[in-house]
Amino acid sequence: MTPVLMAAQDVGLEVFRRGKVRDTFVLDDGSLLMVATDRLSAFDVVLPDPIPEKGRVLTQISRWWFERTAHIVANHLLEDRPDALPPAIWAEWRERSMRCARAERIDIECVVRGHLSGSGWKEYRDRGTLAGEPLPPGLRDSSPLPELRFTPAAKNDNGHDENISRAELARTVGAELAGLLERTSLELFRFAALHCSGRGIILADTKFEFGMIDGRLCLIDEIFTPDSSRFWEASEWREGETAVSFDKQPVRDYLETLDWDKRPPGPSLPPDVVAATTARYLEAARRICGLEL
C-alpha cells in the first residue's frame, strides 16, 4: 500500500479505484477525490521508487488545462472541499488532488496524433498505415502528419489499450457519439498545439478520456500532462530522429539498459535517474503552462 492509500483509510474514506498512479476516493457528498501519487509506471509496470513532485505536477497541469478548455467541452472538475478531510491530510493532498463529479466513463482512449512517433511510427514503418488507415509513403520517425489523425483505442485498465479503427469505434459506441468524440478531441488538440507552438513546444500526440455526466459529454481524468501527451522541444526536433519527450524519458532510457523482461516486479531506479525525471516534469509545467512549482 502507498502512504496515500493508507492515510485515506485512516480517515475513513471509501476507496473508489486504485490505478497505477492515481488513487480515487468517495467523499461524503458522493463526489470523487482523485489523488495523484508519486508512483511511476513504465512499460505498464509500477516501479518501486516514487518520483518526488510528480503527482503535484500532473494535478496542477491538468487543473490549468481544464480551466482553459472548458469553452470547448465541459469537464469533471468541481470546487475543492477542504472540509471533507482532516486539516493535515488536506494540507498534504491539496496540490495533488482534484474533487470530481462522478461520470459514466466511456471506455475509449481518444488519441490524436500530429506527428508519427512511438507505436504509430512502428505501425507505419511495418505496414504503411496508422490505426489501420493508409498514410502516404516517405514519412519518417517524428514526421509531421499530413493532417491530424484520430486513432481511438479500447481501454484496458490492467495492460495495453487495444487500438481500434474509427469504424469499430462507431460500432462500439454508436455513430453519433463516435463523431462527437472525434470532433471534440481534434478541437482540443488544435487549441493546445497552438498554445504550445507559441512556447517553442511541439505537441506530437495526446490522449483523452471522456464520460457522461447528467447526459452531457465531459472530459475526465487528466489533460495535456506529460503522462498523457508527447511534448517535444521544437528547437531540438529533427525529422527522422526519435524526439525526446518532457516526461519519464530518463526512466525509459535507464530501463532499456537493463536485462529486464518488462514484467513485475520492476527494478529500482538510481537517485540520479529519479532526480532527472522530477526535473523533466517540473520543466514541463514551467515551459508549457508557466507554472513555477
C-alpha positions as CSV (number, residue, x, y, z in Angstrom):
1,M,0.0,0.0,0.0
2,T,1.1,3.5,-0.7
3,P,1.1,6.2,2.1
4,V,-1.7,7.9,0.2
5,L,-4.0,4.9,0.3
6,M,-3.1,4.1,3.9
7,A,-3.8,7.7,5.0
8,A,-7.2,7.7,3.2
9,Q,-8.3,4.5,5.0
10,D,-7.1,6.0,8.3
11,V,-9.5,8.9,7.9
12,G,-12.4,6.7,6.7
13,L,-12.5,7.4,3.0
14,E,-14.0,4.8,0.8
15,V,-11.6,3.6,-1.9
16,F,-13.3,4.1,-5.3
17,R,-10.5,2.9,-7.5
18,R,-6.8,2.5,-7.3
19,G,-4.9,2.9,-10.6
20,K,-1.3,2.7,-11.5
21,V,-0.5,6.3,-10.4
22,R,-3.8,7.6,-9.0
23,D,-6.0,6.7,-6.0
24,T,-9.6,7.8,-6.1
25,F,-11.9,8.0,-3.1
26,V,-15.6,8.7,-2.4
27,L,-16.4,11.8,-0.4
28,D,-19.4,12.1,1.8
29,D,-21.4,14.1,-0.8
30,G,-20.9,11.4,-3.4
31,S,-18.3,13.3,-5.4
32,L,-14.8,11.7,-6.0
33,L,-11.4,12.8,-4.8
34,M,-8.7,11.9,-7.3
35,V,-5.3,11.9,-5.8
36,A,-2.2,11.8,-8.0
37,T,0.5,9.9,-6.2
38,D,4.3,9.9,-7.0
39,R,4.1,6.4,-8.3
40,L,5.5,5.9,-11.7
41,S,4.6,3.3,-14.3
42,A,6.8,2.2,-17.1
43,F,6.0,-0.5,-19.7
44,D,2.8,-1.0,-17.7
45,V,4.7,-1.9,-14.6
46,V,4.6,0.3,-11.4
47,L,8.1,0.8,-10.3
48,P,9.2,0.6,-6.6
49,D,10.7,4.1,-6.5
50,P,8.4,7.2,-6.4
51,I,9.2,10.3,-8.4
52,P,9.1,13.3,-6.0
53,E,6.7,16.1,-7.1
54,K,5.2,14.1,-9.9
55,G,1.7,13.8,-8.6
56,R,1.6,17.5,-7.7
57,V,2.9,18.5,-11.1
58,L,0.4,16.3,-13.0
59,T,-2.5,17.7,-11.0
60,Q,-1.6,21.3,-11.4
61,I,-1.1,20.9,-15.1
62,S,-4.5,19.2,-15.5
63,R,-6.2,21.9,-13.5
64,W,-4.6,24.6,-15.7
65,W,-5.8,23.0,-18.9
66,F,-9.3,22.1,-17.6
67,E,-9.8,25.8,-16.8
68,R,-8.6,26.8,-20.3
69,T,-10.6,24.2,-22.3
70,A,-13.9,24.5,-20.6
71,H,-15.2,26.6,-23.6
72,I,-14.6,23.5,-25.8
73,V,-16.0,20.8,-23.6
74,A,-17.2,20.5,-20.0
75,N,-15.1,18.6,-17.6
76,H,-15.5,16.7,-14.3
77,L,-13.6,19.2,-12.1
78,L,-15.6,20.5,-9.1
79,E,-14.8,23.1,-6.4
80,D,-12.5,21.9,-3.7
81,R,-13.9,20.8,-0.4
82,P,-11.2,21.2,2.3
83,D,-13.8,20.5,5.0
84,A,-14.2,16.9,3.8
85,L,-10.7,15.9,5.0
86,P,-8.8,16.4,8.3
87,P,-6.6,19.5,8.0
88,A,-3.3,17.6,8.0
89,I,-4.5,15.3,5.1
90,W,-5.9,18.2,3.2
91,A,-2.6,20.1,3.5
92,E,-0.7,17.1,2.2
93,W,-3.1,16.4,-0.7
94,R,-4.3,19.9,-1.7
95,E,-2.0,20.4,-4.6
96,R,-2.1,16.8,-5.8
97,S,-5.9,16.2,-5.7
98,M,-9.0,17.1,-7.6
99,R,-12.6,16.9,-6.5
100,C,-14.5,15.5,-9.4
101,A,-18.1,14.7,-10.4
102,R,-18.7,11.0,-10.9
103,A,-19.0,10.2,-14.6
104,E,-20.2,7.2,-16.6
105,R,-16.8,6.5,-18.2
106,I,-16.7,5.8,-22.0
107,D,-14.1,3.0,-22.2
108,I,-12.2,4.5,-25.1
109,E,-8.9,6.3,-25.2
110,C,-9.3,9.1,-27.7
111,V,-5.9,9.5,-29.2
112,V,-4.9,12.4,-31.5
113,R,-1.6,12.3,-33.4
114,G,0.1,15.3,-35.1
115,H,3.4,13.5,-35.6
116,L,4.5,9.9,-36.2
117,S,6.1,8.5,-33.0
118,G,6.0,5.5,-30.7
119,S,3.7,2.7,-31.7
120,G,2.3,4.9,-34.6
121,W,5.7,5.1,-36.2
122,K,6.3,1.4,-35.7
123,E,3.0,0.5,-37.4
124,Y,3.7,2.9,-40.3
125,R,7.2,1.6,-40.7
126,D,6.0,-2.0,-40.9
127,R,2.7,-1.7,-42.8
128,G,2.4,1.9,-44.1
129,T,-0.7,2.5,-42.0
130,L,-1.7,4.4,-38.9
131,A,-4.5,2.8,-36.9
132,G,-5.2,0.6,-39.9
133,E,-5.6,3.5,-42.3
134,P,-3.1,4.2,-45.0
135,L,-0.6,7.1,-44.9
136,P,1.4,8.5,-47.9
137,P,4.9,7.0,-48.4
138,G,8.1,8.7,-47.4
139,L,7.3,9.6,-43.8
140,R,9.9,9.1,-41.1
141,D,10.2,8.8,-37.4
142,S,8.9,12.1,-35.8
143,S,7.5,13.3,-39.2
144,P,4.5,15.7,-39.0
145,L,1.4,14.0,-40.4
146,P,-0.3,15.5,-43.5
147,E,-3.3,16.1,-41.2
148,L,-4.2,15.3,-37.6
149,R,-5.3,11.7,-37.1
150,F,-7.8,10.5,-34.6
151,T,-6.8,6.9,-33.6
152,P,-9.0,5.5,-30.8
153,A,-8.2,2.6,-28.5
154,A,-10.3,0.4,-26.3
155,K,-9.3,0.9,-22.7
156,N,-7.6,-1.9,-20.7
157,D,-7.0,-0.9,-17.1
158,N,-4.7,-3.9,-16.5
159,G,-2.5,-3.7,-19.5
160,H,-2.1,-2.2,-23.0
161,D,-5.0,-0.5,-24.6
162,E,-6.1,-2.1,-27.9
163,N,-6.0,0.1,-31.0
164,I,-9.3,0.1,-32.9
165,S,-10.5,1.7,-36.1
166,R,-12.9,4.6,-36.3
167,A,-15.4,2.2,-37.8
168,E,-15.0,-0.1,-34.8
169,L,-15.5,2.9,-32.5
170,A,-18.7,3.7,-34.2
171,R,-19.9,0.1,-33.9
172,T,-18.9,0.2,-30.2
173,V,-20.4,3.5,-29.0
174,G,-22.7,4.5,-31.9
175,A,-22.0,6.7,-34.9
176,E,-23.3,9.9,-33.2
177,L,-21.1,9.6,-30.1
178,A,-18.1,8.4,-32.1
179,G,-18.4,11.6,-34.3
180,L,-18.7,13.8,-31.2
181,L,-15.6,12.2,-29.6
182,E,-13.5,12.7,-32.7
183,R,-14.6,16.3,-33.3
184,T,-14.1,17.2,-29.6
185,S,-10.7,15.5,-29.4
186,L,-9.4,17.3,-32.6
187,E,-10.6,20.7,-31.4
188,L,-8.9,20.2,-28.0
189,F,-5.7,19.2,-29.8
190,R,-5.7,22.1,-32.1
191,F,-6.2,24.5,-29.2
192,A,-3.3,23.1,-27.2
193,A,-1.0,22.7,-30.1
194,L,-1.3,26.4,-31.0
195,H,-0.6,27.3,-27.4
196,C,2.4,25.0,-27.2
197,S,3.8,26.3,-30.5
198,G,3.9,29.8,-29.0
199,R,6.1,28.4,-26.3
200,G,8.5,26.6,-28.6
201,I,7.0,23.2,-27.8
202,I,5.6,20.6,-30.3
203,L,2.5,18.7,-29.1
204,A,3.2,15.4,-31.0
205,D,0.2,13.4,-29.7
206,T,-2.1,13.1,-26.8
207,K,-4.9,11.0,-25.4
208,F,-8.2,12.0,-23.7
209,E,-10.8,10.2,-21.6
210,F,-14.4,11.2,-21.7
211,G,-17.5,10.3,-19.7
212,M,-21.2,11.2,-19.4
213,I,-22.3,13.4,-16.5
214,D,-26.0,14.2,-16.4
215,G,-26.3,13.2,-20.0
216,R,-23.6,15.6,-21.2
217,L,-20.2,14.6,-22.7
218,C,-17.4,15.7,-20.2
219,L,-13.6,15.4,-20.2
220,I,-12.3,13.3,-17.3
221,D,-9.1,12.0,-15.7
222,E,-6.2,14.2,-16.9
223,I,-5.5,16.5,-19.8
224,F,-2.3,17.5,-21.6
225,T,0.1,16.2,-19.0
226,P,3.5,14.7,-19.7
227,D,1.9,11.3,-18.8
228,S,-0.8,11.6,-21.4
229,S,1.0,13.6,-24.2
230,R,4.2,13.7,-26.1
231,F,5.7,17.2,-25.8
232,W,8.9,17.9,-27.7
233,E,11.3,20.8,-27.7
234,A,10.8,22.4,-31.1
235,S,14.4,23.6,-31.4
236,E,15.6,20.0,-30.9
237,W,13.1,18.3,-33.2
238,R,14.7,16.6,-36.2
239,E,12.6,14.7,-38.7
240,G,13.9,11.1,-39.0
241,E,15.2,11.1,-35.4
242,T,13.4,9.9,-32.2
243,A,12.4,13.0,-30.3
244,V,12.9,13.3,-26.5
245,S,9.7,14.0,-24.6
246,F,9.1,16.1,-21.5
247,D,8.2,13.1,-19.4
248,K,9.7,10.0,-17.8
249,Q,12.2,9.5,-20.7
250,P,15.1,9.3,-18.3
251,V,13.4,6.3,-16.7
252,R,12.7,4.6,-20.0
253,D,16.3,5.2,-21.2
254,Y,17.7,3.7,-18.0
255,L,15.4,0.7,-18.1
256,E,16.4,-0.1,-21.7
257,T,19.9,-0.6,-20.5
258,L,18.9,-3.4,-18.1
259,D,18.4,-7.1,-18.6
260,W,14.7,-6.8,-17.5
261,D,11.8,-8.6,-19.2
262,K,9.4,-5.7,-18.6
263,R,7.3,-7.8,-16.2
264,P,6.7,-7.2,-12.5
265,P,8.4,-6.6,-10.2
266,G,10.1,-3.5,-11.7
267,P,13.7,-2.7,-10.9
268,S,14.8,0.1,-8.6
269,L,15.9,3.4,-10.0
270,P,19.2,5.1,-9.2
271,P,18.9,8.5,-7.4
272,D,20.2,10.4,-10.5
273,V,17.5,8.9,-12.7
274,V,14.8,9.8,-10.2
275,A,16.2,13.4,-9.9
276,A,16.4,13.8,-13.7
277,T,12.8,12.6,-14.1
278,T,11.5,15.0,-11.4
279,A,13.3,17.8,-13.2
280,R,11.7,16.9,-16.5
281,Y,8.2,17.1,-15.0
282,L,8.9,20.4,-13.4
283,E,10.3,21.8,-16.6
284,A,7.2,20.7,-18.5
285,A,5.0,22.6,-16.1
286,R,7.1,25.7,-16.4
287,R,7.6,25.7,-20.2
288,I,4.1,24.6,-21.2
289,C,1.9,26.2,-18.6
290,G,4.1,28.9,-17.0
291,L,3.7,27.1,-13.6
292,E,6.6,27.6,-11.2
293,L,6.1,24.5,-9.0
